[in-house]
Amino acid sequence: MSAMQGNVVALAGRDWAQALLPYRRPSAARGVIELAITVVPFVSLWAVMLIASRNGQILLSFAMAPLAAGLLVRLFMIQHDCGHGALLPSKAANDWIGRAIGVVTMTPYDLWRRSHAIHHATSGNLDRRGIGDIDTLTVREYIARGWLDRLRYRLYRHPLVMFGLGPLYLFVIENRLPFGFMRKGAMPWLSTMTTNAGIFIAAGLLVWGAGFAPFLIVHLPIVVLGATAGVWLFYVQHQFEGTTWEPTANWSQPESALHGSSLYQLPPPLDWFSGNIGVHHVHHLSSGIPFYRLREVLRDHPALGEVGRVGLWQSLGCVRLALWDEERRRMVSFREARASRRIGQSADSA
């Protein structure tokens, strides 16, 4: 174990959370700049893509879609910071900016903020799964289920569903109703329906001005790529081999934040587009830290840079991880779970 790793182990998650409190100070000027350098390029690129598509340069429009999708992801990360009250010092400004961005990201801000707060309060807790996270079964739970439930779970975890159909369903369909909060008062409905109205008005104006086909040619690839990238980032941040899950009796939010969230090592351009969300263990330790200060935390506390590291190429291997093995205390693949079960059955028969 390196000296840095030893320092992290010696300093508990609760102590780290306390040490990071000074970074929870958003700057109005910096927040406005970050918003401007994301919104202006996004709108400009969208307009250029529209001009290209209307002039028959559809392939050129498609070629620009990944860049526009990256900016859409960054807009979502700014909305995410607004939900934590971390973009600007003003709560009202954070909320109204978050609601406005929610129309573009197709994510009802107030409903999402509530769901995401539950995610932060329960991440890594085996007894409180199901809201704001990716469905995760333990090996025992998976084996105990009937064949149809196992098939459903395998389909849910299949890459074509998880990173293909799933993101499109989540942002385009599921976000149109307050699933999980249908009977939780007026706020979930108000947040969802006002966002839907905003999407309808904005899309209607764009279709009226540009035409239905050009609108789809420009915007659909942006939404598909952006949604997939967003789900991928969220997946890697908690579904990596070194993550931790604990029952409530042994679970601690700071410890789960420190050891259950990854440090996703992305190249600087991807870090910029993703709003430094790869520094996810720090974000979970202290969610009020603005995204533009997360790298500052790692510079000042290099020991945190040795925890939960997942490289870009290494992250591709996370796709196979689908179950939490309570005995080996790590995420495993379906194949590993089957092999473990066979070994256990052989030992029992012997």
C-alpha positions in Angstrom: 0.0 0.0 0.0 1.3 3.4 -1.0 1.7 6.2 1.6 -1.1 8.1 -0.1 -3.5 5.2 0.1 -2.5 4.7 3.7 -3.4 8.3 4.4 -6.8 7.8 2.9 -7.5 4.7 4.9 -6.4 6.4 8.1 -8.7 9.3 7.4 -12.3 8.2 7.6 -14.9 9.4 5.1 -16.5 11.6 7.7 -13.2 13.3 8.3 -12.7 13.9 4.6 -16.2 15.3 4.3 -15.3 17.8 7.1 -12.0 18.7 5.5 -13.7 19.5 2.2 -16.2 22.0 3.6 -14.1 25.1 2.6 -14.6 24.1 -1.1 -18.3 24.4 -0.8 -18.3 28.1 -1.9 -19.7 28.8 -5.4 -18.6 31.9 -7.3 -21.3 33.9 -9.0 -18.8 35.1 -11.7 -17.4 31.7 -12.3 -20.9 30.1 -12.4 -22.1 32.6 -15.0 -19.0 32.1 -17.1 -19.3 28.3 -17.0 -23.0 28.6 -18.1 -22.2 31.0 -20.9 -19.3 29.0 -22.4 -21.7 26.0 -22.5 -25.0 27.6 -23.6 -23.6 29.8 -26.4 -21.6 27.1 -28.1 -24.5 24.7 -27.8 -27.0 27.1 -29.4 -24.5 28.2 -32.1 -23.6 24.6 -33.0 -27.3 23.6 -33.1 -27.9 26.5 -35.6 -24.9 25.5 -37.7 -26.2 21.9 -37.8 -29.6 23.1 -38.9 -28.2 25.3 -41.7 -26.1 22.3 -42.9 -29.1 19.9 -42.9 -31.4 22.4 -44.7 -28.7 22.8 -47.4 -28.5 19.0 -47.9 -25.3 18.5 -45.9 -26.9 15.9 -43.6 -23.7 14.0 -43.1 -21.9 17.2 -42.0 -24.8 17.8 -39.5 -24.4 14.2 -38.2 -20.6 14.7 -37.9 -21.2 17.7 -35.5 -23.7 15.8 -33.4 -21.1 14.3 -31.0 -19.8 17.7 -30.1 -23.3 19.1 -29.6 -24.1 16.0 -27.5 -21.0 16.7 -25.3 -22.3 20.2 -24.7 -25.7 18.8 -23.8 -24.1 16.5 -21.3 -22.3 19.6 -19.8 -25.6 21.4 -19.6 -27.0 18.5 -17.6 -24.0 18.6 -15.3 -24.7 22.3 -14.7 -28.3 21.5 -14.0 -27.0 18.8 -11.6 -24.9 21.4 -9.8 -28.0 23.7 -9.6 -29.8 20.9 -7.8 -27.1 20.7 -5.2 -27.1 24.5 -4.8 -23.5 24.5 -6.1 -23.4 26.6 -9.3 -24.2 30.0 -7.9 -24.5 31.4 -4.4 -28.2 32.3 -4.9 -30.6 29.4 -4.3 -33.3 31.0 -6.4 -30.9 31.6 -9.3 -29.8 27.9 -9.1 -33.3 26.7 -9.1 -34.6 28.8 -12.0 -31.5 28.1 -14.1 -31.9 24.4 -13.3 -35.6 24.5 -14.4 -34.7 26.2 -17.6 -32.0 23.8 -18.5 -34.4 20.9 -17.7 -36.4 21.8 -20.8 -33.3 21.3 -22.9 -32.1 18.1 -21.1 -35.8 16.8 -20.9 -35.4 16.3 -17.2 -37.9 17.8 -14.7 -35.6 19.7 -12.4 -37.5 19.7 -9.1 -38.5 16.0 -9.4 -35.0 15.0 -10.4 -33.4 17.0 -7.6 -35.6 15.1 -5.1 -34.7 11.7 -6.6 -31.1 12.6 -6.8 -31.0 13.7 -3.2 -32.3 10.2 -2.3 -29.5 8.7 -4.4 -26.9 10.6 -2.4 -28.5 9.6 0.9 -28.7 5.9 0.1 -25.9 5.1 -2.4 -24.3 1.8 -1.6 -27.0 0.9 0.9 -28.3 -2.6 0.1 -31.6 -2.1 2.0 -32.5 1.2 0.3 -32.0 0.5 -3.4 -34.3 1.6 -6.2 -34.6 5.4 -6.4 -32.1 7.4 -8.4 -29.8 4.5 -9.0 -29.1 1.6 -11.4 -31.0 -1.5 -10.3 -28.5 -3.9 -8.8 -29.1 -7.4 -7.4 -26.9 -9.4 -5.2 -25.8 -12.9 -6.4 -28.1 -14.5 -3.8 -31.1 -12.4 -4.9 -30.5 -13.2 -8.5 -30.2 -17.0 -8.0 -33.4 -16.9 -5.8 -35.5 -15.4 -8.5 -37.5 -17.3 -11.1 -36.3 -17.7 -14.6 -38.5 -15.0 -16.0 -37.3 -12.4 -13.4 -33.7 -13.4 -14.1 -34.3 -13.0 -17.8 -35.8 -9.5 -17.2 -32.7 -8.5 -15.2 -30.3 -9.9 -17.8 -32.1 -7.9 -20.5 -32.0 -4.8 -18.3 -28.3 -5.2 -17.8 -27.5 -6.0 -21.5 -25.4 -3.2 -23.0 -27.8 -2.7 -25.9 -30.5 -1.9 -23.4 -28.5 -0.2 -20.7 -26.7 2.1 -23.1 -28.9 2.0 -26.1 -32.7 1.7 -25.6 -32.5 2.6 -21.9 -31.2 6.1 -22.1 -33.6 7.1 -24.8 -36.5 5.6 -22.8 -35.4 7.4 -19.6 -35.1 10.9 -21.1 -37.8 10.8 -23.7 -40.5 8.7 -22.1 -40.0 8.0 -18.4 -39.2 11.6 -17.5 -42.6 12.7 -18.9 -44.4 11.3 -15.7 -43.3 11.4 -12.1 -42.7 7.6 -11.8 -41.9 6.6 -8.2 -43.5 9.9 -6.9 -47.0 9.6 -8.3 -48.6 10.0 -4.8 -46.0 12.3 -3.3 -47.9 15.5 -3.5 -48.2 18.3 -6.1 -44.5 19.1 -6.6 -43.6 16.0 -8.7 -46.5 16.6 -11.0 -45.9 20.3 -11.3 -42.3 19.8 -12.0 -42.9 17.2 -14.7 -45.9 18.9 -16.4 -44.3 22.3 -16.6 -41.1 20.8 -18.0 -43.3 18.9 -20.6 -45.0 22.1 -21.5 -41.7 23.9 -21.9 -40.4 21.0 -24.2 -43.6 21.2 -26.2 -43.4 24.9 -26.7 -39.7 24.9 -27.5 -40.0 22.0 -29.9 -43.1 23.5 -31.5 -41.4 26.8 -32.2 -38.3 25.1 -33.7 -40.4 22.8 -35.9 -42.5 25.8 -37.0 -39.4 27.8 -37.9 -37.2 25.0 -39.3 -39.5 22.2 -40.3 -40.2 18.8 -38.7 -37.6 16.8 -40.7 -34.7 19.2 -40.2 -35.5 19.4 -36.5 -35.4 15.7 -36.1 -32.2 15.4 -38.2 -30.4 17.9 -35.9 -31.9 17.2 -32.5 -32.5 13.4 -32.4 -28.8 12.4 -32.7 -27.9 15.0 -30.1 -30.4 13.6 -27.6 -29.5 9.9 -28.3 -25.8 10.5 -28.0 -26.1 12.8 -25.0 -28.5 10.4 -23.1 -26.2 7.5 -23.7 -23.1 9.4 -22.6 -24.9 10.6 -19.4 -26.1 7.0 -18.5 -22.6 5.7 -19.2 -21.0 8.3 -16.8 -23.5 7.5 -14.1 -23.0 3.8 -14.6 -19.2 3.9 -14.3 -19.3 6.1 -11.2 -21.0 3.3 -9.1 -20.8 0.1 -11.1 -17.1 -0.6 -11.0 -15.3 -3.6 -9.5 -14.0 -1.7 -6.4 -17.4 -0.2 -5.3 -19.0 -1.1 -2.0 -22.4 -2.1 -0.9 -23.5 -2.6 2.7 -26.7 -3.4 4.7 -28.0 -0.5 6.7 -26.4 -1.8 9.9 -22.9 -1.5 8.5 -23.6 1.4 6.0 -22.2 4.9 6.5 -22.8 7.7 3.9 -19.3 9.2 4.1 -17.6 5.8 3.9 -19.9 4.8 1.0 -19.1 8.1 -0.7 -15.4 7.6 -0.3 -15.1 4.0 -1.3 -18.3 3.3 -3.3 -17.9 6.1 -5.9 -15.2 6.0 -8.6 -12.6 8.5 -9.7 -13.1 8.2 -13.4 -9.8 9.2 -15.1 -10.9 10.9 -18.3 -8.8 13.0 -20.8 -9.0 16.7 -20.1 -11.5 17.4 -23.0 -13.9 14.8 -21.7 -13.5 16.1 -18.2 -14.6 19.5 -19.5 -17.6 18.1 -21.3 -18.6 16.0 -18.3 -18.2 18.8 -15.8 -15.5 16.9 -13.8 -18.2 14.5 -12.6 -15.6 11.8 -12.9 -14.3 13.1 -9.5 -17.3 11.3 -8.1 -16.1 10.2 -4.7 -15.3 13.8 -3.8 -18.7 14.9 -5.2 -20.4 12.3 -2.9 -18.3 13.3 0.1 -19.4 16.9 -0.3 -22.1 17.4 -2.9 -22.1 21.2 -2.4 -18.7 21.6 -4.0 -19.1 23.3 -7.5 -18.0 21.1 -10.4 -15.5 23.7 -11.3 -13.7 23.2 -8.0 -13.5 19.4 -8.0 -10.1 19.2 -9.6 -8.9 21.8 -7.2 -9.7 19.4 -4.4 -7.6 16.7 -6.0 -4.7 19.1 -6.4 -4.8 20.2 -2.8 -5.4 16.6 -1.5 -3.5 14.2 -3.8 -4.3 11.3 -1.5 -7.9 11.4 -2.8 -6.5 10.9 -6.3 -5.5 7.3 -5.3 -9.0 6.1 -4.3 -11.4 4.3 -6.7 -9.4 5.1 -9.8 -11.0 3.8 -13.1 -9.2 4.6 -16.3 -11.0 5.2 -19.6 -10.0 1.8 -21.1 -10.4 0.0 -17.8 -14.0 1.4 -17.6 -15.0 -0.7 -20.7 -14.7 -3.8 -18.5 -17.3 -2.4 -16.1 -20.0 -3.3 -18.7 -19.8 -7.0 -17.7 -20.3 -6.3 -14.0 -24.0 -7.0 -13.1 -24.3 -8.4 -9.6 -23.0 -7.7 -6.1 -21.3 -10.7 -4.6 -21.8 -10.4 -0.8 -19.2 -13.2 -0.1 -16.4 -11.8 -2.3 -17.6 -8.2 -1.6 -17.2 -7.0 -5.2 -19.2 -6.6 -8.4 -19.1 -9.7 -10.6 -20.4 -10.8 -14.0 -23.2 -13.3 -14.6 -20.5 -15.8 -15.7 -18.6 -15.3 -12.5 -21.8 -15.8 -10.5 -22.6 -19.0 -12.3 -19.1 -20.3 -11.7 -19.3 -19.4 -8.0 -22.6 -21.2 -7.8 -21.3 -24.4 -9.4 -18.3 -24.4 -7.0 -20.6 -24.0 -4.1 -22.9 -26.8 -5.2 -19.9 -29.1 -5.7 -18.6 -28.3 -2.2 -22.1 -29.0 -0.8 -22.4 -32.4 -2.6 -18.9 -33.4 -1.4 
